[in-house]
Amino acid sequence: MKRIFFTVTNDLTYDQRMHRICRSLAESGYAVTLVGFRRNSSLPLRQERFNQKRLFLLFSKGKLFYIECNIRLFLYLLFKKINAICAIDLDTILPCLFISKLKRIPRIYDAHELFTETKEVIRRPAIKKIWMKIEKYTVSQFKAGYTVSESIAEELKRRYEVQYEVIRNVTSLKNDIQSFAREFVFYQGAINEARSFEYLIPAMKQVNNRLVICGDGNFMTKLKELIRQNCVEDKVELKGMLLPDQLWQLSLSAKVGITIIENEGMNQYFSLPNKFFDYIHAEIPQVAVNYPEYRKINDQFEVAILLDKNEPALIAKAINNLLTDDVLYSRLRKNCIIARQTLNWQNEEKKLIQFYNNLFDKLGSSSSHSMS
C-alpha cells in the first residue's frame, strides 16, 4: 500500500474536506495519514478508515504558532515511512517540501485557497511579504497539485506555470434526507474577516426571521458587538462549532442559506467554499455574491439569488424575496435537488483517485526506492 501523508494546521475535528479526501483514498487502497495539531479545546477524534495524528503545540496563534507548527511537522515526518506527501495550503508547505527532497518522494500541493490573498494577510503588508516569499519559493517546486476552483487554478498557473487539477469542495450525496419545517436564515462556516457580517447583521433589522450562525473564528468578538449595536439579539443565534453530523441535521431545518463574502482580495473573489454546496445538498436556496465561480454554477442550475453589492438593504431584500415568494423559493429548491445529482463528492472523488493513481503510475517502481 502506498503511504500518503496530508498536513494541516487545524485539529482535524471539523475539516470536512480533508475527511472526504482521506476517506476516499483510504477506501481506494491507499494508506492515508492526516496530520494536524491538538488544541486545548480539541474533542476526541472519531474512528476513521484513515490514520489521524494530532501533534502537541505550546503556542496557539501568531508567528510562534506557525514556526512551531513547521518545526514539529518536519520532525514528526522525518522519521515516518512515506511514499508521497501533500501540503494543505501555504502554512504547511515548507516542511513538506524539505521532507520530500530528503526522502526523494513526490510532493503535492492542495491549495484550499489563495493564501496570500486572504484579507487577514493582505491587510498586513509585512506579513503578506513573508507569505509571498514562501509562496514564490515553494509553489513552483510543487508540479503536482489541485485546488478548489478553476479561477484559483488559473491564477496559480499564471504566477508559477503549474497546471493544477480542480477538485471542488463538494458535499457527499445522501439519499436519506428527511423533510423538516424550514424555519430560519442560516450561516455556516468560519467567523472570520471578509465574511460580510458588517452587512448581514444590519440587514437582519429588515428581516422578519431569525439568523442562526454556526462556526467560530477571529471575528467572533466583533460579531457579538455588531449584534448588540444593531439591537438584533433576539434575531441572531450563535451556535458555535458543531460536529459535521450535527451541522447537517441543523441545516435540514434552514430555509435560506447565506454565502456572502467581501471582495477583499482574489481569494474571496475566486472562492467556492463548501457551504455553497452544503446548502444545495440540504435543499436550501441561498443568497450569494455575483463572483465568477458562483455565477458559473448558478447559470447552470439557478440555486441562489446573486448580489452585485454587499449592502444591508440588498441583502435584506434578497432574503425577504426567498422568505415570501413561494414560486421563486420552490423553483430554486427544486433546482437544488437537480444540482446535487451532479455536484456531489461521489462524482468529484473520481478525479481525486485518478490524480493519485496517475501520480504513482508515472513513478513506477521508483517510489519503492524512495522509502526510508
C-alpha positions as CSV (number, residue, x, y, z in Angstrom):
1,M,0.0,0.0,0.0
2,K,1.3,3.5,-0.9
3,R,1.6,5.7,2.2
4,I,0.3,9.3,1.7
5,F,0.6,11.9,4.4
6,F,-1.5,15.1,4.5
7,T,-0.7,18.0,6.7
8,V,-2.9,20.7,8.1
9,T,-2.7,23.3,10.9
10,N,-6.2,22.6,12.4
11,D,-7.1,20.0,14.9
12,L,-8.8,17.7,12.3
13,T,-12.2,17.6,14.1
14,Y,-14.2,19.9,11.8
15,D,-12.2,19.6,8.5
16,Q,-14.9,18.0,6.3
17,R,-12.9,18.5,3.1
18,M,-9.9,16.6,4.4
19,H,-12.1,13.9,5.9
20,R,-13.7,13.3,2.5
21,I,-10.3,13.3,0.7
22,C,-8.6,10.9,3.1
23,R,-11.6,8.6,3.4
24,S,-11.9,8.3,-0.4
25,L,-8.2,7.5,-0.8
26,A,-8.2,5.0,2.0
27,E,-11.2,3.2,0.5
28,S,-9.3,3.1,-2.8
29,G,-6.4,1.2,-1.2
30,Y,-4.0,3.9,0.0
31,A,-2.6,4.0,3.5
32,V,-3.5,7.6,4.5
33,T,-2.4,9.6,7.5
34,L,-3.8,13.1,8.2
35,V,-1.6,15.2,10.5
36,G,-2.8,18.2,12.4
37,F,-2.4,19.8,15.8
38,R,-4.1,19.4,19.2
39,R,-5.8,22.4,20.9
40,N,-6.9,22.8,24.5
41,S,-10.5,22.6,23.2
42,S,-9.9,19.6,20.9
43,L,-12.5,16.9,21.1
44,P,-11.7,13.2,20.9
45,L,-11.2,12.1,17.3
46,R,-13.7,9.9,15.6
47,Q,-12.6,6.5,14.3
48,E,-12.0,6.7,10.5
49,R,-10.7,4.5,7.7
50,F,-7.5,6.5,7.7
51,N,-4.9,7.3,10.4
52,Q,-5.1,10.6,12.3
53,K,-2.3,12.2,14.2
54,R,-2.5,15.4,16.3
55,L,0.8,17.0,17.4
56,F,1.1,19.0,20.6
57,L,1.6,22.7,20.5
58,L,2.9,25.3,23.0
59,F,1.6,28.3,21.0
60,S,-1.9,28.8,19.7
61,K,-1.6,31.8,17.4
62,G,0.7,34.3,15.8
63,K,4.2,33.9,14.3
64,L,5.3,31.5,17.0
65,F,2.4,29.2,16.2
66,Y,3.4,28.9,12.6
67,I,7.1,28.5,13.4
68,E,6.3,25.8,15.9
69,C,3.9,24.0,13.5
70,N,6.5,23.8,10.8
71,I,9.3,22.6,13.1
72,R,7.1,19.9,14.8
73,L,5.7,18.8,11.4
74,F,9.2,18.4,10.0
75,L,10.5,16.4,13.0
76,Y,7.4,14.2,13.0
77,L,7.6,13.5,9.3
78,L,11.3,12.9,9.3
79,F,11.0,9.6,11.0
80,K,8.0,8.2,9.1
81,K,7.8,5.9,6.1
82,I,6.1,8.0,3.4
83,N,5.5,7.4,-0.4
84,A,4.0,10.8,-1.1
85,I,3.3,14.0,0.9
86,C,0.6,16.6,0.4
87,A,0.8,20.1,1.8
88,I,-2.6,21.7,2.6
89,D,-2.2,25.4,1.9
90,L,1.0,27.5,2.5
91,D,1.1,27.2,6.2
92,T,2.4,23.6,6.0
93,I,4.2,23.7,2.6
94,L,7.8,24.3,3.8
95,P,8.2,21.1,5.9
96,C,6.5,19.1,3.2
97,L,9.0,20.5,0.6
98,F,12.0,19.7,2.7
99,I,10.8,16.2,3.6
100,S,10.0,15.4,0.0
101,K,13.5,16.4,-1.0
102,L,15.2,14.5,1.8
103,K,13.2,11.3,1.2
104,R,13.0,11.8,-2.6
105,I,9.3,11.3,-2.7
106,P,6.5,13.0,-4.7
107,R,5.1,16.2,-3.2
108,I,1.6,17.5,-3.9
109,Y,0.1,20.9,-3.1
110,D,-3.6,21.2,-2.2
111,A,-4.5,24.8,-2.4
112,H,-7.7,25.2,-0.4
113,E,-7.4,28.9,-1.1
114,L,-5.1,31.7,-2.4
115,F,-3.5,32.0,1.0
116,T,-1.6,35.2,0.1
117,E,-4.8,36.9,-1.0
118,T,-6.9,36.4,2.2
119,K,-8.0,39.5,4.0
120,E,-6.1,38.6,7.1
121,V,-2.9,38.6,5.1
122,I,-3.3,41.4,2.6
123,R,-4.2,44.0,5.3
124,R,-0.8,43.4,6.9
125,P,1.9,44.3,4.3
126,A,4.8,42.9,6.3
127,I,3.0,39.5,6.8
128,K,2.0,39.4,3.2
129,K,5.6,40.0,2.1
130,I,6.7,37.0,4.2
131,W,4.0,34.7,2.8
132,M,4.6,35.9,-0.8
133,K,8.3,34.9,-0.4
134,I,7.2,31.5,0.9
135,E,4.7,31.1,-2.0
136,K,7.3,32.1,-4.6
137,Y,9.9,29.8,-3.2
138,T,7.7,26.7,-2.8
139,V,4.7,26.5,-5.2
140,S,6.8,26.4,-8.4
141,Q,8.6,23.3,-6.9
142,F,5.2,21.5,-6.5
143,K,4.5,20.5,-10.0
144,A,1.7,18.2,-8.9
145,G,-1.3,19.7,-7.2
146,Y,-5.0,20.6,-7.1
147,T,-7.3,23.3,-5.9
148,V,-10.9,24.1,-5.3
149,S,-11.9,26.3,-8.3
150,E,-10.9,27.0,-11.9
151,S,-10.2,30.6,-11.1
152,I,-7.6,29.7,-8.4
153,A,-6.0,27.1,-10.7
154,E,-5.7,29.7,-13.5
155,E,-4.1,32.2,-11.1
156,L,-1.6,29.7,-9.8
157,K,-0.7,28.8,-13.4
158,R,-0.2,32.5,-14.3
159,R,2.0,33.0,-11.3
160,Y,4.1,29.8,-11.3
161,E,3.4,27.9,-14.5
162,V,1.9,25.0,-12.6
163,Q,-1.0,23.0,-14.1
164,Y,-3.2,22.0,-11.2
165,E,-6.3,19.9,-11.2
166,V,-9.6,21.3,-10.0
167,I,-11.2,19.1,-7.3
168,R,-14.1,21.1,-5.8
169,N,-15.0,21.0,-2.1
170,V,-18.4,19.5,-2.8
171,T,-20.7,17.6,-0.4
172,S,-21.3,13.8,-0.4
173,L,-24.7,12.9,-1.8
174,K,-27.0,11.5,0.8
175,N,-30.1,9.5,-0.1
176,D,-31.9,9.7,3.3
177,I,-32.7,13.4,3.5
178,Q,-35.6,13.9,6.0
179,S,-38.3,16.6,5.5
180,F,-38.4,19.2,8.2
181,A,-40.1,22.5,8.6
182,R,-37.9,25.2,7.1
183,E,-37.6,27.9,9.8
184,F,-34.6,30.2,9.7
185,V,-31.9,32.0,7.8
186,F,-28.6,30.0,8.1
187,Y,-24.9,30.8,8.0
188,Q,-22.3,28.1,8.5
189,G,-18.5,28.4,8.3
190,A,-15.7,30.4,9.6
191,I,-16.4,33.6,11.6
192,N,-13.5,35.5,10.1
193,E,-12.9,38.8,8.5
194,A,-14.3,39.5,5.0
195,R,-17.4,37.3,5.6
196,S,-19.7,40.3,5.3
197,F,-21.1,40.2,8.8
198,E,-20.8,44.0,8.9
199,Y,-23.6,44.0,6.2
200,L,-25.5,40.8,7.2
201,I,-26.2,41.8,10.8
202,P,-27.7,45.2,10.0
203,A,-29.7,43.6,7.2
204,M,-31.4,41.4,9.8
205,K,-33.2,44.5,11.2
206,Q,-35.3,44.4,8.0
207,V,-35.9,40.7,8.0
208,N,-38.8,39.1,9.9
209,N,-37.0,35.9,10.8
210,R,-34.0,34.7,12.8
211,L,-30.5,34.1,11.7
212,V,-28.7,31.0,13.0
213,I,-24.8,31.2,12.8
214,C,-22.7,28.1,13.2
215,G,-18.9,28.4,13.4
216,D,-16.1,30.3,15.1
217,G,-13.1,32.4,14.2
218,N,-11.2,35.6,14.6
219,F,-14.2,37.9,14.0
220,M,-16.4,36.4,16.8
221,T,-15.8,39.3,19.3
222,K,-16.6,41.9,16.6
223,L,-19.6,39.8,15.5
224,K,-21.1,39.9,19.0
225,E,-20.5,43.7,19.1
226,L,-22.3,44.1,15.8
227,I,-25.3,42.1,17.1
228,R,-25.5,44.4,20.2
229,Q,-25.0,47.6,18.2
230,N,-27.8,46.7,15.8
231,C,-30.1,45.5,18.6
232,V,-30.8,42.2,16.9
233,E,-30.0,40.0,19.9
234,D,-33.5,38.4,19.6
235,K,-33.0,37.6,15.9
236,V,-29.4,36.2,15.9
237,E,-28.4,32.9,17.5
238,L,-24.8,31.9,17.8
239,K,-24.4,28.1,17.9
240,G,-20.6,27.9,17.8
241,M,-18.7,25.0,16.3
242,L,-20.8,21.9,15.6
243,L,-19.7,18.4,14.6
244,P,-20.3,17.7,10.9
245,D,-23.3,15.4,11.6
246,Q,-24.8,18.0,14.0
247,L,-24.4,20.7,11.4
248,W,-26.0,18.6,8.7
249,Q,-29.1,17.9,10.9
250,L,-29.5,21.5,11.7
251,S,-29.2,22.6,8.1
252,L,-32.2,20.5,7.2
253,S,-34.4,22.9,9.1
254,A,-33.0,26.0,7.5
255,K,-35.0,28.0,4.9
256,V,-32.4,30.4,3.4
257,G,-28.6,30.0,3.3
258,I,-26.1,32.8,3.3
259,T,-22.9,32.8,1.2
260,I,-21.9,36.5,1.0
261,I,-18.2,37.3,1.0
262,E,-16.4,40.7,0.7
263,N,-14.3,41.3,-2.4
264,E,-11.2,41.9,-0.4
265,G,-8.5,40.2,-2.5
266,M,-8.5,37.5,-5.1
267,N,-9.1,34.7,-2.6
268,Q,-12.5,36.0,-1.8
269,Y,-13.3,36.8,-5.4
270,F,-12.4,33.4,-6.6
271,S,-13.8,31.5,-3.7
272,L,-16.0,28.4,-3.9
273,P,-16.5,27.2,-0.3
274,N,-18.1,24.0,0.9
275,K,-21.1,25.9,2.4
276,F,-22.3,26.8,-1.1
277,F,-22.6,23.0,-1.9
278,D,-23.8,22.1,1.6
279,Y,-26.8,24.4,1.2
280,I,-27.6,22.8,-2.2
281,H,-27.5,19.3,-0.8
282,A,-29.8,20.4,2.1
283,E,-32.2,21.9,-0.4
284,I,-31.7,25.4,0.9
285,P,-32.0,28.3,-1.7
286,Q,-29.3,30.8,-0.8
287,V,-28.2,34.4,-1.1
288,A,-24.7,34.5,-2.6
289,V,-22.4,37.0,-4.3
290,N,-22.1,37.5,-8.0
291,Y,-18.5,36.3,-8.2
292,P,-17.2,34.1,-11.1
293,E,-17.4,30.6,-9.5
294,Y,-20.8,31.2,-8.0
295,R,-22.1,32.6,-11.3
296,K,-20.9,29.6,-13.3
297,I,-22.9,27.2,-11.2
298,N,-25.9,29.4,-10.8
299,D,-26.1,29.9,-14.6
300,Q,-26.3,26.2,-14.9
301,F,-28.6,25.3,-12.1
302,E,-30.1,28.6,-10.6
303,V,-29.9,27.7,-6.9
304,A,-29.3,31.2,-5.5
305,I,-30.0,34.9,-5.7
306,L,-26.7,36.6,-6.6
307,L,-25.9,40.0,-5.2
308,D,-23.8,42.6,-7.2
309,K,-23.1,44.6,-4.0
310,N,-22.8,43.7,-0.3
311,E,-25.2,46.2,1.1
312,P,-27.6,45.6,4.1
313,A,-30.7,46.8,2.1
314,L,-29.9,44.5,-0.8
315,I,-29.1,41.5,1.4
316,A,-32.4,42.0,3.3
317,K,-34.4,42.3,0.1
318,A,-32.9,39.1,-1.3
319,I,-33.6,37.2,1.9
320,N,-37.1,38.6,2.1
321,N,-37.7,37.6,-1.5
322,L,-36.9,34.0,-0.7
323,L,-39.0,34.1,2.5
324,T,-42.1,35.5,0.9
325,D,-42.1,34.5,-2.8
326,D,-43.2,30.9,-2.8
327,V,-42.9,30.4,-6.5
328,L,-39.3,31.6,-6.6
329,Y,-38.4,29.6,-3.5
330,S,-40.0,26.4,-4.9
331,R,-38.1,26.8,-8.2
332,L,-34.7,27.3,-6.5
333,R,-35.3,24.4,-4.1
334,K,-36.2,22.0,-6.9
335,N,-33.1,23.2,-8.7
336,C,-31.0,22.3,-5.7
337,I,-32.4,18.7,-5.8
338,I,-31.3,18.5,-9.5
339,A,-27.9,20.2,-8.9
340,R,-26.8,17.8,-6.2
341,Q,-27.1,14.8,-8.5
342,T,-24.2,16.3,-10.4
343,L,-22.4,18.5,-7.8
344,N,-21.5,15.7,-5.3
345,W,-18.4,14.1,-3.8
346,Q,-19.2,10.7,-5.4
347,N,-18.5,12.3,-8.8
348,E,-15.7,14.6,-7.7
349,E,-13.7,11.9,-5.9
350,K,-13.2,10.1,-9.2
351,K,-10.9,12.9,-10.2
352,L,-9.0,12.7,-6.9
353,I,-8.4,9.0,-7.1
354,Q,-7.4,9.2,-10.7
355,F,-4.9,12.0,-9.8
356,Y,-3.1,9.8,-7.3
357,N,-3.3,6.7,-9.4
358,N,-1.6,8.6,-12.3
359,L,1.0,10.0,-9.9
360,F,2.1,6.6,-8.7
361,D,1.8,5.1,-12.2
362,K,4.3,7.6,-13.5
363,L,6.7,6.8,-10.7
364,G,6.5,3.1,-11.4
365,S,9.0,1.2,-9.3
366,S,10.9,4.4,-8.3
367,S,8.5,5.1,-5.5
368,S,9.7,2.0,-3.6
369,H,13.3,3.1,-3.6
370,S,12.4,6.5,-2.0
371,M,11.0,4.9,1.2
372,S,13.1,5.5,4.2
